[in-house]
Amino acid sequence: LDLDIDWCDAFKHVHDVSKTNPFWSELSASNPFVHDIAASNRNENNRYLSVFKEKPHIFSQISSNRDSLASSGDELDIDCLLKKTSARRSGRSKSVSDFLDIVDNRRFNLRKTTPQKTIASDMIWLQNNREAYKMAWLTHRQLTRSCLDLEAMSHSPGWAQTQATDIHVVCKLNHEGGSVQLPDSDINIHVPVGHVLPGEFQEVGLKAILNPPSSFNNELSSTVSPLIELTLSNLNTREAIFLEVKVAAKVKNDPLSQVMSDIVCFYSLNKEGPFKKLENCYTYQDTIQVKLMDLSHVMYAVVVVQANKIQPPATNVWDYVHRTVSVGIYGPKYIHPSFTAVFTVFGHNYIPGKLTICDIKKGGKNMPPVVFQLWGKHTFLLEKPQDLNISLVSCDPDFEVKVEDQSKNIKEEELKAGEMVRQQFLFSMLGCREMHFFVFLVQIKVLKSSQVTQFHVTTPDPAPKLSGIINKPKRLQNRKEIKSAPLLLIPTVKYPKFQDKILNVNTYGVALKTVLRQNKIDYLLEYFKGDTIALLGEDKVKAIGQTKIKEWYVGVLRKKIGLVHCKNIKVISKEQAMDTADSELTTRNLVEQIALPFKKLTYIYAVVLSTVSESLYDWRALAEVLGYSHMSLDDFNEAHADKESERVAHVVKRMKEDCHANKKKRLFLYELVVALLKIDCQGLVARLTQDTVILTSAVKLGKYWRELAEKLARLTKQQIEAYELPHHGKNGVVALEMMWKPAYDFLYTWGAHYGDSYRDVLQDLHSALDKMKNPVTKHWRELTGTLILVNCMEVLRASAFSKMEEE
């Protein structure tokens, strides 16, 4: 069956086909994507907003062949979906932000590219062949998942600047200890000498969650630090560790304040609590040092100023402390003729360098989340929570603030709540003058007093124009890039050698009962009473079984990895295990099994290509583990030989082509993830896992995303309607087959709040899906498989890679 047909052209005539083709009614009922494309082609000016435009850089690479996109074993094509070639197309796998750095201050004239000609489709063949229509639908269904509106994307505020923003740091320490500081903050972890045994290591992770728990903000207490997430890799410790934080308050010196209030630290093993007060605290003015003795792999801490009781004339805990308020001004990386600046108030003194903004509106519609840069910051003393008036005034006559945005208020209750408070100010350029940076004044007035605080902020430079570089000959374009590109310091990374050997397991479980299922369930183990099961870690996974949500261990039995119900086994040590032959597994088998979910997860090839090429620094390591050890620099053409990222991209494309040539036996994403695990790129695998799970979940949920949104984030009906608004059809509602789009918008925004806590994202999503009225996870078990994957990473790294080599 010849599928080399321009489906974009085929569906231009979809309206006529619906009248003549006998299979149309059934096709349109089951196809969640045809109507969107049909409507798009009937209206040339239709500019629907794509759910993927929060990552515009994925389209800086548009493939030159018809097999440029894929969806887990099925082939996608984006070239025939886009009427216009992107005017921002550049070197292989570059983001627009990369271009801005490369081009710097150069200016090019805007030019348009001519649309490519399409091949006429044989409509008669489609009308009279049911199988042809079926294949057309299958191909077109996956094409549409990646169909983006580049024009709408380019008008998004801060376009090409949406990247992960949660600031965190991970440091590996030996038995000599050391200190770890969160960048741009006064949050430190001190690890004493002898914390771990000689020869062992401790990986310490620090992350600040900007909105602390709301339960601590009331009349008697107020949070004065972000919620701090602390992660440890090694619990075999001999010494406690110390958390040191500079907070946004200090107790007043008068005797009453000293007696009635104190700065304390609360601690929990879960982000949501419950929290307990720590006694081992030492406070000096605005700095607190806490001794953490009850250690866990993941811990949460927050510093609170707390009052025993409120004694008049005091009205709340603020009256006993000198409280500072921190504000930050955020905006896009480069200014445009019209842009938004965001005034942000923090309930602590940690002001991050980047901030995800989720409520930008343009033309009355909500825009996808964007990442804004910190332009300026200021700290001032506020004696008590009270209403504030914020105004921004341009100091340059070429720019102005939108009239209705010139002055905005922040309520006293918002300050008491302790969470971030944001106000948006829309700037625009007057006339057709040349863009340039400028200075504006930020003024903060306390409404009930004469107190005024003000400071100046300088905007960044405008964005360089990029379009001219696109139409240059490829060979000259590459030379231009090389000449103007700055000398970037690319880290030298030595990827470890994968070792195929028996897993080193320290914990086992003895089955207390026999579990055999008449209807087999993927990723759940079956066993007989008395079987010895190897447990790949002591962390528990929450997932639905046949009917109920249970807690499971990840185990190995008879060379198969799966989940075993915690209540069905007795946990024993390695020394207590009698016969472990049936529970042995090699590292190669482990990698191949934990990557199995990627055979069925949906993905976008361009996103995967960009992510991998920008995250790997040695193309030879990737080529060798993929079976291309024979490749040399001579195999690269001039377009691929300049940068390491381009060489990595070339290797990935080579593997994609080979998988496409043998689709029945090889699956691209599965083989790529196996290869990345074999060179210990676990962070990259985690990122790919989260991206593909969110995309696949959105497609699986469809209209049921509303129920999930209520469970995950307690969205109101109005908030749900706000997500659906950009995807309304002509009748003013979202078509049933288009519901996956607002579902993706919501899941992406929700997942962004977790930062790099990919385990929490997957587990919380799984738990929420399990609790739905008709859980999709009962039949769609790939999400369960990804939970197994992320819980096996530690044991894989410990067994497959030499510690001596790491050192």
C-alpha positions in Angstrom: 0.0 0.0 0.0 1.5 3.3 -1.2 1.1 5.9 1.5 3.3 8.5 -0.1 0.4 10.9 -0.4 0.0 14.5 0.7 -2.6 14.1 3.3 -2.7 17.8 3.9 -4.0 18.2 0.4 -6.2 15.2 0.7 -8.0 16.7 3.7 -8.5 20.0 1.9 -11.3 18.2 0.0 -12.6 16.6 3.2 -15.9 18.4 2.9 -16.6 16.9 -0.5 -15.4 13.5 0.6 -17.8 13.5 3.5 -20.7 13.5 1.1 -19.3 10.7 -1.2 -17.3 8.4 0.9 -19.3 5.6 2.5 -16.9 5.3 5.4 -16.9 9.0 6.4 -19.5 8.9 9.2 -17.6 6.1 11.0 -14.3 7.7 10.3 -15.3 11.1 11.6 -16.8 9.6 14.7 -13.6 7.8 15.8 -11.0 10.3 14.6 -10.3 13.0 17.1 -8.3 15.2 14.7 -9.9 15.3 11.2 -12.4 18.1 11.9 -9.7 20.4 13.2 -7.6 20.1 10.1 -10.7 20.2 7.8 -11.8 23.5 9.4 -8.3 24.8 9.3 -8.0 24.2 5.5 -11.5 25.7 4.8 -10.5 28.9 6.5 -7.1 30.3 5.2 -6.9 32.8 8.0 -7.6 30.4 10.8 -5.0 30.6 13.5 -5.7 28.1 16.1 -3.4 28.1 19.1 -1.4 24.9 19.5 -0.9 23.4 22.9 2.8 22.9 22.2 3.8 26.5 21.6 5.2 26.8 25.0 8.3 25.1 23.5 8.6 27.0 20.3 12.3 25.9 19.8 11.1 22.5 18.8 10.3 23.9 15.4 13.7 25.5 14.7 14.4 22.1 13.2 12.1 21.1 10.4 13.1 17.9 8.7 13.9 17.8 5.0 12.4 14.3 4.6 8.9 12.9 5.0 9.7 10.9 8.1 10.5 13.7 10.4 8.1 13.1 13.2 7.0 9.9 15.0 4.6 8.7 17.6 5.9 5.5 19.2 6.3 3.2 16.4 4.1 5.1 14.0 5.4 7.6 11.5 4.4 11.3 11.5 5.1 14.1 9.1 5.1 17.8 9.8 6.3 19.2 6.5 3.0 18.7 4.7 1.0 20.1 7.6 2.6 23.6 7.6 1.5 25.8 4.8 4.5 28.1 5.2 8.0 27.1 5.9 9.1 28.6 9.2 10.9 31.9 8.7 13.0 31.0 11.7 14.5 27.8 10.3 18.2 27.5 10.9 21.0 25.1 11.6 20.1 21.6 12.8 18.3 21.5 16.1 18.9 25.1 17.2 16.4 26.9 19.3 15.4 30.5 18.5 17.2 31.5 21.7 20.4 30.0 20.3 19.9 32.1 17.1 19.5 35.2 19.2 22.8 34.5 20.9 24.6 33.7 17.6 23.3 36.6 15.6 23.6 39.0 18.4 23.1 42.6 17.2 23.1 41.9 13.4 20.0 43.0 11.5 18.4 41.3 8.5 15.6 42.3 6.2 12.3 40.3 6.6 11.6 38.1 3.7 8.9 35.5 3.1 9.5 32.0 1.9 7.3 30.6 -0.9 5.1 27.6 0.0 6.2 24.2 -1.2 4.1 22.6 -4.0 2.1 19.6 -3.1 1.3 16.4 -4.9 -2.3 16.0 -6.0 -4.0 13.1 -4.1 -5.9 10.3 -5.8 -9.3 11.0 -4.2 -11.1 8.2 -6.1 -8.7 5.7 -4.6 -9.6 7.0 -1.1 -13.3 7.0 -1.7 -13.5 3.4 -2.8 -11.0 1.7 -0.5 -11.9 1.3 3.2 -8.4 0.1 4.1 -7.0 3.2 2.4 -9.2 5.4 4.5 -8.1 3.5 7.6 -4.4 4.0 6.9 -5.0 7.6 6.0 -6.6 8.2 9.4 -3.9 6.4 11.3 -1.2 8.5 9.7 -3.1 11.7 9.8 -4.1 11.2 13.4 -0.5 11.3 14.5 0.5 14.1 12.1 -2.1 16.4 13.7 -0.7 15.9 17.2 2.3 17.9 16.1 0.5 20.5 14.0 1.5 23.9 15.3 0.6 27.4 14.2 4.0 29.1 13.9 2.3 32.5 13.2 0.5 32.4 16.5 3.6 31.1 18.2 5.7 34.1 17.1 3.3 36.5 18.7 3.4 34.8 22.1 5.1 37.0 24.8 8.7 35.9 25.3 8.5 33.4 22.4 11.3 30.9 22.1 12.1 31.5 25.8 10.0 28.8 27.5 12.4 26.6 29.4 12.3 24.9 32.8 12.8 27.5 35.6 12.8 25.8 39.0 16.2 26.6 40.4 17.9 23.7 42.1 21.4 22.4 42.8 22.8 18.9 43.3 26.2 18.3 44.7 28.1 15.0 45.3 30.1 15.0 48.5 32.5 12.4 50.0 33.2 11.6 53.7 35.0 14.9 54.1 31.7 16.8 53.8 31.2 20.3 52.6 28.5 22.9 51.9 25.9 23.2 49.2 24.3 26.6 48.4 21.2 27.2 46.3 22.2 29.6 43.5 21.3 33.3 44.1 20.0 32.6 47.6 21.0 32.5 51.2 19.9 28.8 51.6 22.8 26.5 52.5 23.2 22.9 53.6 26.3 22.0 55.6 27.5 18.4 55.6 30.0 17.7 58.4 33.1 15.5 58.1 32.3 11.8 58.7 28.6 12.2 57.6 29.2 9.1 55.4 31.7 6.3 55.6 35.1 6.7 53.7 34.6 5.5 50.2 30.9 6.3 50.1 29.2 9.4 48.6 26.3 11.6 49.4 24.4 13.4 46.7 22.7 16.5 48.2 19.9 18.2 46.3 18.4 21.6 47.2 15.4 23.3 45.6 13.2 26.2 46.6 9.4 26.0 46.1 8.3 29.6 45.9 4.9 29.2 47.5 5.2 27.9 51.0 2.3 26.0 52.7 -0.6 28.2 53.2 -1.5 26.7 56.6 1.3 28.6 58.3 0.0 32.0 57.2 -2.5 33.3 59.8 -2.7 35.7 62.7 -0.3 33.7 64.8 2.3 32.7 62.2 3.8 33.7 58.9 6.2 32.0 56.6 9.5 33.8 56.0 11.3 31.4 53.7 10.3 29.4 50.6 9.4 25.7 51.1 12.8 24.0 50.8 13.1 20.6 49.3 16.2 18.6 50.4 17.1 15.3 48.8 19.7 12.8 49.8 20.9 9.8 47.9 22.6 7.9 50.8 20.8 7.2 54.1 23.7 5.2 55.5 24.9 8.1 57.6 26.7 8.7 60.9 26.3 12.5 61.3 23.4 14.9 61.1 23.4 17.7 58.5 22.7 21.4 59.0 20.3 23.7 57.1 21.1 27.4 57.2 18.6 30.0 55.9 18.6 33.8 55.9 14.9 34.7 56.4 12.7 37.8 55.6 12.2 38.8 59.2 13.8 39.2 62.6 12.2 39.6 66.0 12.1 43.1 67.4 14.4 43.9 70.4 11.7 45.0 72.8 11.1 42.5 75.7 7.4 41.8 74.7 8.3 40.8 71.2 11.2 38.7 72.4 8.9 36.8 74.7 5.8 36.5 72.5 7.4 35.4 69.2 10.2 33.3 67.8 11.6 32.1 64.4 11.2 28.4 64.1 11.6 25.7 61.5 9.0 23.1 60.5 9.9 19.8 58.9 8.0 17.1 56.9 8.7 14.1 54.6 5.8 15.2 52.3 5.3 18.4 50.5 1.7 18.7 51.8 2.7 17.8 55.4 2.0 17.1 58.1 4.8 19.3 59.4 6.4 19.1 62.8 8.4 21.7 64.7 12.1 21.1 65.0 13.8 21.8 68.4 17.4 21.8 67.3 17.3 25.4 66.0 19.7 28.3 66.5 18.6 31.8 65.5 20.8 34.9 65.2 19.0 38.0 64.0 17.6 37.0 60.5 19.5 33.8 60.1 18.4 30.4 61.4 20.5 27.2 61.5 18.7 23.9 61.9 20.1 20.4 62.8 18.4 17.7 60.7 18.7 14.3 62.4 15.7 12.4 61.0 17.0 12.0 57.5 15.1 10.7 54.5 15.6 10.6 50.7 13.3 13.6 50.3 12.6 16.2 53.0 10.8 19.5 53.2 11.5 22.4 55.5 10.0 25.9 55.9 10.9 28.7 58.3 8.1 30.5 60.1 7.9 33.4 62.5 5.4 32.3 65.2 3.7 34.0 68.1 2.5 32.3 71.3 -0.5 34.6 71.4 -1.5 38.1 70.3 -1.5 40.6 73.1 -3.1 44.0 72.3 -2.3 46.4 70.9 -0.7 43.9 68.6 -3.1 42.5 66.0 -1.0 39.7 64.4 2.5 38.2 64.4 3.8 41.0 62.1 3.7 43.4 65.0 6.4 41.4 66.8 9.0 41.4 64.0 10.7 43.6 61.5 9.4 42.1 58.2 11.0 42.7 54.8 9.1 42.4 51.5 11.0 41.4 48.4 9.8 42.3 44.9 11.0 41.3 41.5 10.3 42.7 38.0 10.2 40.0 35.4 10.0 40.2 31.6 11.0 38.5 28.4 14.6 37.9 27.5 14.3 40.5 24.7 11.8 43.3 24.5 9.4 43.6 21.6 7.2 46.5 20.4 4.5 45.3 22.8 5.5 43.2 25.9 4.4 42.4 29.4 6.4 43.1 32.6 5.4 41.3 35.7 5.6 42.8 39.2 6.0 40.0 41.7 5.9 40.2 45.5 7.5 37.3 47.5 6.7 36.3 51.1 10.4 35.6 51.6 13.8 37.0 50.4 14.5 34.4 47.7 14.0 36.0 44.3 14.7 33.5 41.5 16.4 34.5 38.3 13.6 33.1 36.2 9.9 32.7 36.7 7.2 30.8 34.9 4.3 33.0 34.1 1.1 31.1 33.5 -1.6 33.8 33.2 -0.4 36.0 30.4 -3.3 37.1 28.2 -3.2 38.3 24.6 -6.2 39.4 22.6 -8.5 38.3 25.5 -7.2 34.8 25.4 -4.9 32.9 27.8 -1.4 32.3 26.5 0.6 29.2 27.3 3.1 29.4 30.2 6.3 31.4 29.4 9.6 31.8 31.2 10.4 35.4 32.1 13.8 36.7 33.2 14.5 38.8 36.3 15.1 42.4 35.2 15.4 44.0 38.7 14.6 43.5 42.3 14.2 45.5 45.5 13.6 44.8 49.2 11.9 47.1 51.7 10.6 47.1 55.3 6.9 46.7 55.8 5.7 47.0 59.4 2.4 45.3 58.9 0.4 43.8 56.0 -1.6 46.5 54.3 -2.9 47.5 50.9 -0.2 48.6 48.4 -0.5 50.6 45.2 1.9 49.7 42.4 2.7 51.9 39.5 5.2 51.6 36.6 6.2 54.7 34.6 8.3 54.8 31.5 11.3 57.2 31.7 11.6 57.1 27.9 9.1 59.0 25.7 9.2 56.2 23.0 7.5 53.8 25.4 4.4 53.9 27.5 2.5 51.7 29.9 -1.1 50.8 28.9 -3.5 53.3 30.6 -5.4 50.7 32.6 -2.2 49.0 33.7 -0.4 52.2 35.0 -1.6 51.6 38.6 -2.6 48.4 40.4 -3.3 47.4 43.9 -2.3 44.5 46.1 -4.6 43.7 49.0 -3.6 43.2 52.6 -5.1 39.7 52.6 -2.8 38.7 49.7 0.3 39.7 51.7 -1.0 37.8 54.7 -1.4 34.6 52.6 2.4 34.5 52.1 2.2 33.4 48.5 3.6 35.1 45.4 1.4 38.0 44.2 1.8 39.1 40.6 0.6 42.1 38.7 1.0 42.5 34.9 1.9 45.8 33.2 1.7 46.0 29.4 4.3 48.2 27.7 4.1 49.3 24.1 6.2 51.4 21.8 4.9 54.6 20.4 5.0 55.1 16.6 7.4 53.3 14.3 10.7 54.2 15.9 13.6 51.8 16.1 13.5 49.5 19.1 16.0 50.1 22.0 16.3 49.4 25.7 14.9 51.9 28.1 14.5 52.6 31.8 11.2 52.7 33.8 10.3 53.6 37.4 8.7 51.3 39.8 6.8 53.0 42.6 5.2 51.2 45.7 2.9 53.2 47.9 1.4 52.1 51.2 -2.2 53.4 50.9 -2.8 54.0 54.6 0.4 55.9 55.2 2.8 58.2 53.4 5.4 55.5 52.9 6.7 55.4 49.3 9.4 53.0 47.9 10.7 53.4 44.4 13.5 52.0 42.2 14.5 52.0 38.5 14.7 49.0 36.2 16.5 48.8 32.9 15.0 46.6 30.2 17.1 44.2 28.1 17.9 44.8 24.5 15.4 44.2 21.7 15.6 40.9 19.8 17.8 40.7 16.7 15.9 40.0 13.5 16.5 36.5 12.2 14.5 36.1 9.0 17.2 37.2 6.6 19.5 34.4 7.6 17.0 31.8 6.6 17.0 32.5 2.8 20.8 32.4 2.5 22.3 29.3 0.8 22.9 26.6 3.3 26.6 26.5 2.8 27.0 30.3 3.3 24.6 30.3 6.2 26.7 27.8 8.1 29.9 29.8 7.5 28.1 32.9 8.7 27.1 31.1 11.9 30.6 29.9 12.6 32.0 33.4 12.1 29.6 35.2 14.3 29.1 32.5 17.0 30.6 33.3 20.4 33.1 30.9 21.8 30.9 28.8 24.2 32.5 26.7 26.9 31.1 23.2 26.2 31.8 20.9 29.2 34.0 17.9 28.6 31.9 15.0 29.7 33.2 11.4 29.9 30.2 9.0 29.8 30.7 5.9 31.9 31.0 2.4 30.4 27.9 0.2 30.7 28.7 -3.1 32.4 26.4 -6.1 31.8 26.4 -8.0 35.1 24.1 -9.4 37.7 22.2 -6.7 39.7 23.4 -6.1 43.2 20.3 -6.4 45.4 20.3 -5.8 49.1 16.7 -6.4 50.0 14.4 -9.3 49.2 10.8 -10.3 49.9 9.3 -13.7 50.6 5.8 -14.2 49.2 3.2 -14.9 51.9 0.6 -16.0 49.4 0.1 -17.2 45.8 -1.1 -14.6 43.4 -2.1 -15.8 39.9 -4.5 -13.6 37.8 -6.9 -15.0 35.3 -6.7 -11.7 33.4 -3.1 -10.8 33.1 -2.2 -7.2 34.1 1.0 -5.6 32.6 3.7 -4.7 35.0 2.1 -6.7 37.9 4.1 -9.8 39.1 2.6 -13.2 39.6 4.2 -15.5 42.2 3.7 -18.6 44.4 3.8 -18.7 48.2 7.4 -19.0 49.3 9.0 -17.4 46.3 11.9 -15.1 47.0 11.5 -11.8 45.1 14.4 -9.3 44.7 13.2 -5.8 45.6 14.8 -3.0 43.6 14.8 -0.5 46.4 12.6 0.1 49.4 10.5 3.0 47.9 6.9 2.2 47.5 4.7 2.9 44.4 1.0 3.7 44.6 -1.0 2.2 41.7 -4.4 0.6 41.1 -4.5 -3.2 41.0 -7.6 -5.0 39.7 -10.0 -2.8 41.6 -8.3 -0.9 44.5 -5.3 1.5 44.8 -2.5 -0.3 46.7 1.1 0.2 47.7 3.7 -1.9 45.8 7.4 -2.7 45.7 9.3 -3.0 42.5 10.5 -6.6 42.3 12.2 -9.1 40.1 11.1 -12.8 39.8 12.0 -15.3 37.1 13.7 -12.6 35.0 10.6 -10.3 34.9 10.3 -6.9 36.6 7.0 -5.8 38.0 5.1 -4.7 41.1 4.4 -6.8 44.1 1.8 -5.8 46.7 3.6 -4.7 49.9 1.2 -6.7 52.2 1.8 -10.0 50.3 5.5 -10.2 51.1 7.8 -10.3 54.1 10.8 -8.0 53.6 14.2 -9.7 54.5 17.8 -8.8 54.1 20.2 -10.2 51.6 21.8 -12.4 54.3 18.4 -13.9 55.2 17.5 -14.9 51.7 17.9 -18.6 51.1 17.5 -19.1 47.4 17.9 -16.1 45.1 18.5 -17.9 41.8 15.0 -17.1 40.5 15.3 -13.4 41.3 18.6 -12.7 39.5 18.6 -10.2 36.6 21.4 -8.7 34.5 21.7 -5.0 34.0 21.1 -5.4 30.3 17.8 -7.1 30.9 16.9 -4.4 33.5 17.4 -1.6 31.0 15.5 -3.4 28.2 12.5 -4.1 30.5 12.2 -0.7 32.3 12.2 1.0 28.9 9.2 -1.0 27.6 6.6 1.7 28.2 8.3 3.8 25.5 7.1 1.4 22.9 3.6 2.8 23.3 4.0 6.3 24.5 3.2 9.2 22.2 6.0 11.7 21.4 7.1 14.3 18.9 10.3 13.5 17.0 11.4 17.1 16.7 11.1 17.6 20.5 13.1 14.5 21.2 15.7 15.4 18.7 16.2 18.9 20.1 16.2 17.7 23.7 18.8 15.0 23.1 21.1 17.0 20.9 21.2 19.9 23.4 21.8 17.6 26.4 24.5 15.3 25.1 28.1 16.4 24.7 29.7 13.3 23.1 28.3 12.0 19.8 30.8 9.1 19.9 29.4 7.7 23.2 25.9 7.8 21.8 26.9 6.3 18.4 28.8 3.4 20.1 25.9 2.4 22.4 23.5 2.6 19.4 25.7 0.2 17.4 27.4 2.9 15.2 30.9 2.5 16.6 32.2 2.5 13.0 31.1 6.1 12.4 33.8 8.8 12.1 33.9 12.5 11.4 34.1 11.6 7.7 30.5 10.4 7.9 29.3 13.9 8.6 28.6 16.4 5.9 29.5 20.1 6.3 26.2 20.9 7.9 26.7 18.5 10.8 30.4 18.7 11.5 30.6 22.1 13.2 29.0 21.6 16.6 28.7 18.6 18.9 25.0 19.1 19.1 24.7 18.8 15.4 26.7 15.6 15.4 24.5 14.1 18.1 21.5 15.1 16.1 22.9 13.4 13.0 23.4 10.1 15.0 19.9 10.3 16.3 18.5 10.8 12.7 20.6 8.0 11.4 19.0 5.7 14.0 15.6 7.0 13.2 16.0 6.2 9.6 17.2 2.7 10.4 14.2 2.1 12.7 11.9 3.4 10.0 13.3 1.0 7.5 12.5 -1.9 9.8 9.4 -0.7 11.6 8.1 -4.2 12.5 11.1 -5.0 14.7 12.5 -1.7 15.8 10.9 1.3 17.6 12.8 4.6 17.7 12.0 6.0 21.1 12.4 2.7 22.9 15.9 2.1 21.4 16.9 5.7 22.1 15.9 5.5 25.8 17.8 2.1 26.2 20.9 3.8 24.7 20.6 6.8 27.0 20.3 4.6 30.0 23.4 2.7 29.0 25.5 5.9 29.1 23.9 6.9 32.4 21.9 9.9 31.1 19.2 9.4 33.7 18.3 13.1 33.9 17.6 13.3 30.2 15.6 10.1 30.3 13.5 11.5 33.2 12.8 14.6 31.1 11.8 12.6 28.1 9.6 10.4 30.3 7.7 13.3 31.8 7.2 15.0 28.4 5.8 11.8 26.8 3.7 10.8 29.7 2.0 14.3 29.8 1.4 14.2 26.1 0.0 10.7 26.0 -2.2 11.3 29.1 -3.8 14.3 27.4 -4.6 12.2 24.3 -6.0 9.3 26.4 -8.1 11.6 28.6 -9.9 13.7 26.1 -13.1 15.2 27.6 -12.4 13.5 30.9 -9.5 15.9 31.6 -12.0 18.1 33.5 -12.5 15.5 36.1 -8.8 15.1 36.4 -8.2 18.8 36.7 -10.7 18.9 39.6 -8.8 16.1 41.4 -5.3 17.4 40.7 -5.6 21.1 41.1 -9.2 21.7 42.3 -9.9 23.9 39.3 -13.2 25.7 39.3 -15.6 25.7 36.4 -14.3 29.2 35.4 -10.7 28.0 35.4 -11.5 25.0 33.3 -13.3 27.2 30.8 -10.3 29.5 30.6 -8.2 26.5 29.5 -10.7 25.6 26.9 -11.3 29.1 25.5 -8.3 29.1 23.1 -9.6 25.9 21.5 -13.2 26.9 20.9 -14.7 26.1 17.5 -17.0 28.3 15.5 -20.0 27.2 17.6 -18.3 28.6 20.8 -17.4 25.3 22.4 -14.5 22.8 22.2 -15.3 19.9 19.9 -15.2 16.5 21.6 -12.4 15.3 19.5 -10.3 18.5 20.4 -10.5 18.1 24.1 -7.0 16.7 24.3 -5.6 20.2 23.6 -6.9 21.9 26.8 -6.0 18.7 28.6 -2.3 19.1 27.5 -2.4 22.8 28.4 -3.5 22.0 31.9 -1.1 19.0 32.4 1.9 20.9 31.1 1.1 23.9 33.4 0.5 21.6 36.4 3.7 19.6 35.8 5.8 22.8 35.5 5.1 23.6 39.2 7.0 20.4 40.2 10.3 21.6 38.6 12.6 18.6 38.4 10.6 16.4 40.8 9.7 14.0 38.0 8.9 11.2 40.4 6.3 13.3 42.1 4.8 14.3 38.8 4.4 10.7 37.6 3.2 9.4 41.0 0.7 12.2 41.6 -0.6 11.9 38.0 -1.0 8.1 38.4 -2.8 8.5 41.7 -5.2 11.1 40.3 -6.0 9.0 37.3 -6.5 5.9 39.5 -9.2 7.9 41.5 -11.3 8.8 38.6 -14.7 7.3 38.2 -13.5 5.2 35.2 -9.7 5.0 35.6 -7.9 5.0 32.3 -5.0 3.4 34.2 -6.9 0.1 34.5 -6.3 -0.5 30.8 -3.5 1.9 30.0 -0.6 0.6 32.1 2.3 2.4 30.5 2.2 5.1 33.2 2.7 2.3 35.8 5.7 1.2 33.7 7.2 4.6 33.9 6.9 4.6 37.7 8.9 1.3 37.6 11.5 3.0 35.4 12.2 6.0 37.6 12.3 3.7 40.7 14.9 1.5 39.2 17.3 4.2 38.2 19.3 4.1 41.4 19.9 0.3 41.4 20.8 0.5 37.7 23.4 3.2 38.3 24.8 1.3 41.3 25.2 -2.0 39.4 25.9 -1.0 35.8 28.6 1.7 36.3 31.9 1.4 38.1 32.4 3.7 41.1 36.1 3.7 40.4 35.4 5.1 36.9 33.2 7.8 38.3 36.0 8.9 40.7 
